[in-house]
Amino acid sequence: MAVVVVESPAKAKTINKYLGSDYTVLASYGHVRDLPPKDGSVDPEHEFAMTWEVAADSKKHVRAIADALKTDDTLILATDPDREGEAISWHLQEALASSLKKGKTVRRVTFNAITKSAVTEAMKAPREVDTALVEAYLARRALDYLVGFTLSPVLWRKLPGAKSAGRVQSVCLRLIVEREMEIEAFRAREFWTVSAVLATPRGQEFEARLTVLGGKKLEKFDLATSEAAELAVQAVTSRPLKVASVEAKPASRNPSAPFMTSTLQQEASRKFGMGAKQCMSAAQRLYEAGHITYMRTDGIDMAPEAVMAARDEIKRRFGANYVPDSPRMYKNKAKNAQEAHECIRPTDMSASPEKLGLTDTDQRKLYELIWKRTLASQMAAARLERTTVEIASPDGQVGLRATGQVVLFDGFLKVYEEGRDDRSDGDEDDEGRLPQIMANEAVEKKSITPEQHHTQPPPRYTEATLVKRMEELGIGRPSTYASIVSTIQDREYVRKDKNRLIPEDKGRLVTAFLANFFRKYVEYDFTADLEGELDDVSAGERNYKEVLARFWRDFSAAVAETADLRIGEVLDKLDEFLAPHLYPPRPDGSDPRICPTCGSGRLHLKTARGGGAFIGCGNYPDCRYTRPISVTGDEENAISPDGKLLGHDEDGAPISLRSGRFGPYVQKGEVTAEVPKPPRASLPKGWAPDTVDLDRALMLLNLPRLVGSHPEDGQPVEAAIGRYGPYVKHGSTYANLPDVEEVFTIGMNRAVEVLAQKAAGRRGASAPAQPIKELGEHPDGGLLAVMPGRYGPYVKWGKVNATIPKGIEPEAITLEEALALVAEKAGKAPKKKAPARKAKAEEGAPKKAAPKKAAAKTTKTAAKKPAAAKSTAKKKAAPDTDAA
């Protein structure tokens, strides 16, 4: 009898079908242990000793495995075949140490696909947990913890409003910010081309482009103006043309390699617009159902039996001429492909998408993509004929060129063609078929057309091109791409618009801060070299503690150098670094740093008390001009300091859209001595300034809106938007509304229902209010919970109530953020011992699927250490899952 442990219940269910009654298959539900999100979980002063604890949600799963081991003597760890899977197996072995007494055995098995043959073969070849892979995991986890818990508090103190930073995540963010800066600095350059529609003596038309003018090869910018282009047109028009040469060359196209993690994410993004996270979620479900091999891999080779199965299926479906003489072999480019070594492929080559009958849209699309790419990778090359026709005038002053290609044999193109990313200026597709053309034949000019072009800025990154760039630079690994890209969006450092990644102002500020004060640690080469060292650890070629020691020595010194930095110094540096973005040229050519209100003060980056940053006049308080860092919309529609006039109300008062320190707002009238504060209303969250017209502005300015008289007491019921969002009010009862738009449409029946629900909730809880969210245990004991309050939600720990700042959604707050708020609040209480100030979870931190370690292991450490609040130098922010 044996207990087999895998990560997920779906995987357990599939494997359970393949193993007999002698096996009990249980799920660990991801990681069972993790580093507690507090100071001291990694101790650099004691050889980077790491304290682990079992997560609250994982205790029951560990208990279930321990109970099963009471009657079974063998524990088989069958987690995923990569570094992360090896780490989960190690954690399970450690967490179950008390249950693995004398006579019990622990074995590790791996399989790259969840099929009966793969599982049963794996059971015949058990091994020990791979120490090198575990140490590589420990090194990454420690690094990300140390970076997060050390760097994030520096950001909080020196850059108000910043959330956190991460070892790989911050480098990824830098890529996006620098690309945006390139786009902003880009200046389009005009150029022209001339094309002609020509006809052969047989009347067949084709198109050619001017390539020679004045006897010289025409370069891209030689025709810089419409006048130059017109002269070129005249030169072509005035000369007879004939075919100088026709050259036809055979060519072939080979298929792309089968998918690995990064290329799957890229192609799913190109073809379906899937984000990396969405793609990996669908792939995970396909893997657990036994349809594809393991989906986190940097390998592109295929098992020999799979290659032969693919060749057989190609022959059956398309014929022998589509099967190459010998199997195609693909060499892995990864320096140390220590993840799952095989490519991502179907487990059964004959299982077409139609045969599987998948009902989930994402899974169906992704499986079809994987199936087609796998078959195509083993198919014959496509055979083409590429033809180039040179046309010239007899005097050699003018030359044109026509190109085209013909597919003689489609080969792998019958099944699959790889998508393409954005093309740069001048890229062309040579796909047109040319008519029959003979050398020395005269051609007739049908039309000659000049066409204006402008150079294009580099395109913004999509998730696909970002992952591709990270892979090229050696940043991140297959298991981290999705979490890194998701994290920078979840932290609101980056937003996604039409599948493009655009940096937010807070993302720019964090990047600017790190680039100025921690430049080494956001350098691409440094990050890639460190990744290489970690790969060497996984290969058993380096000692992981030596890697950590070398990194920590320099990094801790860099952090210490920022201790005496004043916020003013930081703002001066960031203001200089971001100047092209903060102060773009003005249409009238005036100095963009001069205040548009007072005309004498210089604009400068400033921070708000509540966090965040804005642009303000240096003559404050005499001049109170402010604006956000960025103003959205094109120059014509941008909000000027004096506002954008939307129209007039019934009394003739002007209604304008304006921009202030806290964002865009609408205003009725102007500021005068008699009316120093005219009626104003901030735009609700989700309302873009360019969508606000006169009607919507008046709707906002006319709030609160009278819904009517309450049917029970005749008192007015009103709808409005407050500090904490939309609501309805009756007497002293306020009830939140789920949607801003409902404020303008809600009727009495709905309002009475919402108010009644709120009142019923109050009556039913003469007891304490129900938590919005329970966050877990505080390291010093006691439950942490998010509670609803009269003045907004707050975090409760014992007698400490810490208000949640504006901008943090109460439902989305993390344990680490709550700990930081409570620590700050408790520090002000005269008789309360301040708990450790916990930093915010590093971007990409594992969610609940990545649990934590046995609490028993932490008791000893907790007894030795005072509260983490005693050390301000070591306050840290939970790391991201860059190390996943």
N, C-alpha and C positions, 0 to 999 in steps of 0.2 A: 504494500500500500504506500502511496506517495501523495504529497500535497504539491500541486503545481500552481505557481503564482504568476499571473500576468498583470498588466496595468489596468485594463478596462473590462467591464462586464461584457461588452460586445465581443471582445477578443476571447474572453473566457468561454462564452457561449459557443463560439465557433469551434474552439479547440476541444471543448468538452465532447463534441460530436465525434472527434477522431480518436479519443482515448477511451479505453474500456473502464469498467467499474472499479478497477484497481487504483484509479486516480481521482483525486478531489481537486477540481480546478476552481481557484478563487482569484478575485481581483484586488489589487492594492489600491486602485483608484489613483494612479499616478504616484508621485513621491509620497513617502510616509513621514519623512523628516525634512526639516529645513533649519537654517540659522535663525534664531529669534531676532526680530527686527529691533535690536537694541545695541547699545554700546558694549563692546567686549565679547561679542560672539566670535570674532576672530582676534586673536591676541598676538600682535607682531612681536611682543617682547618675550614670548615663550614659544618660539619656533612656529608661530602662526597656528597655535592650537585652536581648534574650532569646536564650539559648543553647539550641539544639535538638540532639537526637541521634536517630539511627535506632535503633529498638528491635532487640534481638538477633533476635527472631522475624521482623522485617520485612526484614532485610537480604537474605534469599533472594528475597523478592518484588520488592524494588527491583532486585536483580540480574537477575531474569527479565525485567523491563520494559526494563532497559538493554540486555540481550542482544537483545531483539526490535527495539530501535531501531537496531541495527547494520545491519539490512537494510531497515528501514522509515523513511521520512523525516518522517512526521507522527505526533505524539502527540495523541490526542483524550481529554481528561479528561471523563468522563461520570459523575461522582459525583453524589450526591443533590442535589436542587434547593433546598437551604436553606443557611444560614450554615455549618453544620458540613460539608456537602458541598463548599462553596466552599473551606473551610480545608483539606480533604484534597487537593483539586486543587492548591492553592498549595503545600502541603508536598511533593507529588509533583514539581511543577515545580522546586522548590528542591533536592530530594534528587537529581534526575536532571540537574542543571545540567551536570555534566561530560559527559553523554551527548548533550546537546542542543547540538551544535556547529553551526557554520555550515552552512546549508542545511536544517536541521531546523526544523519549525514546530510550535507548540503551540497547540491550540484547545480551547475549553471548550464543551460542549454540555449542555443539561439537558432532561429530559422528566419530566412529572408522573406518567406511567404507563408500565409496561414492556409496551407493545403494539407491533406492527409499524408501525402508522401513526404512533404517537407517536415512536418511535425514528427512523424514516426521516425524518420531518419535522424532528426536532431536528438531524439530521446536515446538513440543508440550511441551517441558520441558526447556524453556530458563532460564538463571540465570544471575548473575552479574559476572563481570570479577573477577577472583580469585586473591585476593590481595597477598596471600602467595606465589603463583607461580610467580607473577610479582616481588615480592621482591627478590625471589631466583634468578631470571634473573638479576635484578639490581645489586645484590651482585656479581655475576659471571662477569658481564660486567665491573663493577668498578674494581674488582680485576685484571682482565686481562689487562685493560687499565693501571692501576697503575704499574703493573709489567713491562709491555711492555715499557711504556713511561719513566720509571725510570731506568730499567736495560739495555735497548738497548744502550743508550748513553754512559753508563759505558763501555760496550763492544767496542764501536767505539773508545773511548779514550785510553783504556788500551790494546786492542787486535785488532790492525789494520787489516782491511779486514773482520772482523766479521760483520754480518748483524743485527741480532736481537735475542732476547730470549723471551720465553713465559712460563707462569705458568705451563702448562701441556705439551706443546710441548717439552720443554727442558728436562723434565723428561722422556718422550718417547724417545728422542734422546739418553739420557744416557743409556737406556736399550740396544739400538743397539750397542753403542760404547763399553759398558762393555762386551757384548756377543762377539764382535770382539776381545777384549783384552783376553778373555778366550780362544778363538780359537788360537790366536797367542802364548799364554803361554802354550798351550797344547803340551804335548810330548807323542807321540804314544807309546803304550806298546804292545809288541808281546805276543801272546798266541796261543795255538794249540788245536784243537779238533780232536777226532778220531770217525769216523762213520763206520758202517759195514752194508753191504747188506746181509741179512739173508734170508733163505728159510724154510718154514714149510715142514713137511713130505709130504704134498700134492703138493709141488712144487711152492707154492705161495710166492713171494718175498716181503720183506718190509725192511725199513731202521730203524736202531737203533743207538743211540749215547752212547758212553762210559761215564758212570757216577760213576763207582767204580773202583779203581785201588789200588792194594796192600791191599785190604780189607777196604779201607777208601774212603769216599765220595770225589769225584774229584771236587776241587774248580776251579774257572775260570782260575787262573794263575798258576795252578800246573804244567801244561805242557807248560813251558816257552820257550822251544827251540825245534828245529827239532830233536835233539838227544833224548830228553825226549819223544817226540811224537813217535819216532821210537821204543823206548823201550816199550811204551804202545801198539803199534801195535803188537810187538812180543809177549807180554803177552796175548793178545787176540787170536793171531794165534795159540799159543801153547796149548790152553786149549779147551776142549769140552764145548759146551754151551747148556743149556736147559731153557725152560720157567719156571721161578720161580712163577710168578703170573700173572693173567689177571683180571683187575678190570674195570668194565664198570659202569659208573655213569650217571644217567639222569641229564640233565642240561637244562636251558632255557635262552633265551635272550629276554629282553624287548626292545621295540622301544625307540628311543630318543624322548625328548619333542619336540613340534613344535617350529618353529623358533622364536627367538627374534633378535634384530638388530645385536648383536655381532656374534651369531651363524650363522646367514644368511651370513654375510660377510666372516666368516671363511670357511663355506662349499662352497661358490661360488669361493673362492680362491683355495681350495683344488681340486674341481672337474673341474673348468673351467679356473683357472688362472686369475680370475677377481680381479682387485684391489678394495679396499673399495669404492673409489669414483665411479668407473664404476658400481659396484654392486648397490650402493644407487641411482644412476641416473636411472638405469633400473627399480628399485623398485618404485621410485617416479612416473615414467610414468605409471606403472601398477596400482598404487594406484589411480592416477588421472583419469584413465580410468574406475575405478570402479571394477577392477579385484581382488584386494587383499585389506586386511585391512591395517591400518596405519603402516608404515614400520620403524618408530623410536620408539622403545619400549624395555623395559627390563622386560616385562611380558611374561609368558609362559602359562598362563591359557587361556581357550577358552570358549566363550559364550555357555551356555547350548544348545541353538537352533543350534549352529554350530556343537556341539558334536553329537547331534542326527542326523543332516544332514550327517555328516561324516559316522556314523554307518550305516545309510540307504544306502549310496553309496557303502560302503564296501560290505554289504550284496548283493546288486544288482550286483556288478561286480565280486565278488569272492566267494560268498556263505556264509551261516550262520556260518560255522565253523571258519571263519576268523574274526568273531565279538566276542570280549570277553563278558563274562557274564554281566559285569557292565562297564560303561564308565571309561576311564582312567582319573585320576585327577593329574595334575602336579602342584607342589608347587613352588612358586616364591622364588628364593634365594636372590634376591636383598633386601637390607636393607630398602630402601624406593623407591619402584617402582612407582615414581610419573610421569613417562612418560605416554604414551598411555598404558593402563593396559593389553590389550589383546595381544595375540601372533600375529605373522604375518601368515595369512592364506588366502585361496581363499574366496571370498565373496559368491561364488556358488560352492559347493562341486561337483556338477555334471558336472561342466565346465572343461572338460579335456583339455590339451594343444591342442589336435587336434580339439576339438570343437571350441575353441576360434579363431584358425587360425591366430595367431600372426605372423607378417612378420618380425619384428625386431628380429635379432638373440639373442641379449642379453636378451631382454624381454621374448622371448620364452624359453630360457634355464632356466632363473630364475623362471618363472612361473611354469614350469614343476617340478623344484626342490621344490618349496613351496607346490605345490599340492601333490606331492608324500610324502613329509615329513609330511604334515598334515594328510593325510589318514593313513599313517603308524603309526602315534602317537596314533591312536585309534584302531589299529588292534591287533589281538591275538599275544601272544608271540611265538617265534620260539622254537620248542622242539628239543633238541639235545641229542646225547648219546656220552659221552667222554670216550675213552678207554685208559688205561695205561697198557702196557705190560712190566714186569720186566724180564730180561734174566740174568742168572748168570752162572758162572763156578761152578762145584761141590765143589771146595775148597774155594769158596767165595772170591777169590782174584780179580776177574773181574766181573763187572756188567754193563749191558747196558739197556737202556730204549727206548721204542718206544711209541709214542702217536698218537692219531688220533681221529677224531670225525665224526659222521654221523648226518645229518639233518633228523630227523624223520618227522617233520612238519615245513614247511617254514614260516608260519605265516606272520608277517610284512615284512620278507625278500623277499617276492614275489613282493613287491613294491619298497622297499628302503633299502639301507644300508649306514650308515654314513661313510664319508671318514675318513682317519687317517692321523695324522701329522707324522713327522719323528720319527722313533723308535730308541731307544738307543741300545747300544751293547747287544747282547744276546737275543733280542726280537725274538720270533718265532711265526709262525702261526700254530696252531694245526688243520689243515684242511684235512690232508691226511686220506683216508679210509684204515683201516687195514684189512688184510685177516682174515679168521677164524683161531684162535689160541687157543690151549688148554693148561692148566697148565701141567707141567711135560713133555711136548713134547720136543724132541731134535730138535735143529735147525741147519741147515747147513750154514757154512760161505762161501759166494760167493766172497766177496771182503771186505777188511779192508783198509780204506783210512785216512791218516792224513791230516788235512787242517790247513793252517796258517791263522791267523787273526791278526788284529791290532785294538786296541781301537780307537774309532773315537771321534773327538772333538764335542762339542755341535754344533748343526746345526745353521746356520745363521737364523735369523727371516725371515719368509715370512710375508706378510700383515696379513694373517690369524693367525699365531702364535703370532704375535705382539699384535693384538687386543685381543687375548685370554689372553695373559700375562697381558695386561693393565687391563682387566676385573678382573683377579684374584687378582691383587694388589689394585683394587678399584680406578684406575686412569682413569679419563675421564668418559663420560657418552654416551649413545647411539647416541645422536645427534652430538657428537664431534669426534668419532673415525675416520670417513672418512676424515674430514678436517685436523685433526692432522697428520695423516699418509701422506696425500697429501702435507701438508705444509713443512715438513722436506725434502721432495724430491724437491719441487719447490724452496726452498732456497739453494738447492745443498749441504745440509748437509749430505744427504744420496742419494745413487744411487741404482737403482733396476737392478739387473743382474740375468737373468734366474729365475725371481720371488723371488730372495733373496735380502734382504736389507743390503747394505754394506756402512759403514760410510765413508764419504770423509774426507780429512784432515781438512777442515774448521769445519766440525762437531766434529771431535776429539778435536780441539782446543777450541771450545766453551764449550764442555762438561768438558774438563780439567779445564778451567777457572772457570766455575760455581762450579765444585766439590771442588776447592781449596779456592774460595773466597765467595761463596754463597751456601755452602754445604747443609745447612738446607733446602734450597728452591728447591733442586733437590732430596731430600730424598723421597723414595717411601712412607714411613709411614706418613710423614708430609703431602704430597700431598693427600694421601688417607683420612687422618683425616680431612683435609680441605674440601674435597669433601663431607665427611659425615656431616660436619657442614652446608654446603650449602644445603644438602638434608633436614637437620633439619629445615632450613629456609623455604623451600618449604612445609614442613609439618606443618608450623606455630608454631614450637617449639623453635625457636631462633629469636632474633632480628638481622636483617641483618647488621645494622649499628654497632652493637657491634662486630660482626664477622670482619667487615672491620677495625674497630679501633684497635682491638687486632693485626691483621695481619700487618697493616701499621706501628704501633709503632715499632715493631721489624725489619721489612723489611727496613724502611727508615733509621734506625740506622745502619743496615748492609751496606747499600749503602754509608752512610757517612764515614764509616771506610775505604772505598776504595779510598777516595778523594786524599790522599797523596801517593798512590801507584805509583811507577815509572814503566815504561814499562820494564826496565831491571829486576826488581823484579818479575814482572809477567812472563817474559820469563824464568827466572831461575826456578820458580815453575812448569811451564808447561813442561820445558825440563826434570825436574826430574820425573814428573808424567807420561810423555809419553815415557820415556827412553826405555822401552822394545820394543816399536813400532819403535822409531826413530833410535835405534842402535841395530839391531838384531845381534846375534852371527855371526861371519865370519867363513867361511869354514876352514880357516887355524888356527883358534883359537886365532888370534891376537886381541888386544883391539879394539872393534868396535868404540870407541870414538876418536881414533887417526886418524888424517887426512891422507888419502891415497896418497896425493900429496907431502906434505912437510915432513911427517913422524914424526913431533914433535908437531904440534898444535893439540888442542883438539877441536872436533866438538861440535857445540852448536846451539840451535834454535835461529834464527834471524828473523827480520821482514823487508820486502821490503818497500821502500818509497811509492810505489803505492798500498800498502795493501798486505795482505797475508804473508806467512811465508816460510822459507827455512832453510836448514842446511848449515852452513858455518864454515870455519876454524877460530880458535881463533887467528891465526897469521896474519890476514888481517891487512894492505894491502900487507904485504910481500908475503902472500899466498892467492890466490884468488879462492881457491877451493870452490865450492858450489854445492848443489844438491837439488832436491825437497824433501819434507818431506817423500814421499812414492815413491818407484820405482816399477812399475807394472811388472808382469810376474814372472816366477819362477826363482830360483837362477841361473840356467844354462843360461837362456835367458835374465837375467837382464842386464841393461846398466851399465857397469863399469865406473869409473871415466875417464878412458882412452878411452872409447868408445867401441862400438861393430862393428867390421869390417864387412861391407856388401859386399865388393868386390872392384874392381878397374875400373876406367874409361878407355877410349881408349888410353889415354896417360900414363896409369899405375899409376895414382895418387890414393891413397887409399880413399875410400868413407866409412865414419863411421857414426854410429848412436850414439849420445851422449845425456847426460842429464845435463842441466844447471839450473841456478836459476829460469828461467822463463819457464822451461819445456824441453821436448825433442827436439832435432834438428839434422839435418844432416850436415856433414862437409866434404869438399874436401881437402885432404892433412893434414899436421900437422903444429903446431905452431913452427916457427923457427925465428932466428934473422932477416933473410931476409923477411920472411912472418909472421909478428906478428898477422895478422888477416886473416886467410885463408877463402875462400868462405864458407858461412853457410846459412842455411835456416831452420826456425822453422817449426815444423809440424803443419799443419792447424788444426783447431778445428774439431774434429770428426775422426782424423786419429790416431788410436792406434799404439803405437810403435812396437808392435809385428806383425803389418801388413805391415810394411815398409821394402821393399826389395831393391836391388840395382837399379832396373828400376825406382821405385817410387822416390827413393832418387835423382837420376839423373834428373828426371822430375822437382823436386823442385829446384835443384841447377841451372838448365838451364833457370829458369825464370829471366826476363820477356820473354815470348814466342812471336815471331813475327808471327802474323796471316797473314799479307800480306800488300799490298799497297792499300790505300783507293781509290775506283774507281773514286771519284770526283777530288781529288787533288794529288793523288799519294803519300801522306804522309804515313808513316808506322802506322799500327794499331797493338798494342801489348796487350797481356793478361798477368796478373800477380796477385799476392796476396799481398795486402797491410795491413796496420794497421787495416783497417776497413773491411777487407774481400776481396774476389775476384773481379776483375774489368777488363774492357777493356779501352784502352787509345788511343786517336787520337788527336795529338796536345796538347792543354790544356784542352780537354774534357775527363773527367773520368766518366764511367758509371758502376755501380755496377752489378755484376752477382749474381744470386740467389744460385748457387751451386759451391763449390770449384772445383769439377771434370770438370766443364765446361771450366775452364781455359786451360785445356790440350786438349780439343776437339773442342772448338768453331771455326767455319769457318767464312769466310768473310761476307756472307749474314746475318748470325745471328748477327755478330759484328756490321755491318752497321745499322741494325734494332735497336739494343740496344742503340747505339750512337745517332741515329736520335730521338729516344724517349726522351733521355736526353736533346738533343738540343731543341726539341719542347717544353719540359717542361720549359726550361729557357726563350724561346721567349714568351711563353704564359703567363709568370708571370713577366712581367716587373714590375708587382706588387710584393708584398711580396711572399716568398716561402710558399708553402702549409705545414701546420703542419703534422708531422708524426703521432702525437697523441695529442688530446686535453685532459688535465687532470682535468680541472675544475677551480673553483674560488680560488684565494689565500685568506686566512683569512683577509688580509689587503686590499683586493680589487684587481681586475685585473685578467686576464686570465693567467693560467699556461699552456704552450704547449711545446711539444718536437718538435724541428725544425731540418731540415737537414742543415748541414754546410759544408763549404769547408774542414774544418779540423775535421769533424766528427759531430755527432748529439749533440745537446745541449738543455738545458731547458731554455725557455724564459719567463720572467715575467717583463713586462714594459721594462725598459732599462737594466735590469739585464740579462745577458747571462751566464749560468753556464754549463761548459763542463760536459758531462756524462762520468764518469770514465770507463776505459776499464774493461770489465767483466760484465757490466750491459747492457742488451739488451734494446735499446731505445723503442721498442714496448712493452716491459714487465715492464717498470719502473712504479712504483706506485706513487700516489699523495704524499704520505708521503716522499718517497725517493727524489722526485723532490723538495719538500719544504725544505728538509735538504740541498740539493745542492745550492738552491737559497739563503738560509739563510747564508751559508758559504761564498758564493760569495759576497753577499750584505754587509756582515760584513767588507769586505776589501774596500768598496767604501767610500771615505771620507765624502761625503755629503748625503749619503743614510742611512736612518734609517733601521737598520737590522731587517727584519721580524723574527719571531720565527723560531728557528731551529727545524724542525719537524723530528721526528725519523721515521725510516722505519716501515712499517706495520708489526705488529707482525705476526709470522707464523700462517697461517690458518685464517687471518682476513676475514670477510665476503666479498664476492665479490659483484658485483653490485646488486645481488639479495637481499642484505641486506642494503637498503637505510637508510636515515638519517632524522633528525627532523626539524620542522618548523623553518626557518631562523628567524622568528619574535622573537622566544624565545632567540636567541643568541645576538640580538642587544643590549639588556640591559646589558648582561655580557661583551660584547665587549666594551661597553662604559665605564664600570667601570675599566677594566683591561688594563694596558699598553701592548705593544707588548710582546709576550712570550719570545722574545730574552733577555728581561731584567733579567730573572731568569735562570742562568745556572744550578743551583742546581736542577731545576725541569724539565729540558729538558727530553722528554720522547719519546718512540717509540710506535707506534700504536699497540694495543694488538692483540693477535691471537683470533680465535674463539673457544678457549678452553671452553668458557662460552656458546657456542651456545646451 
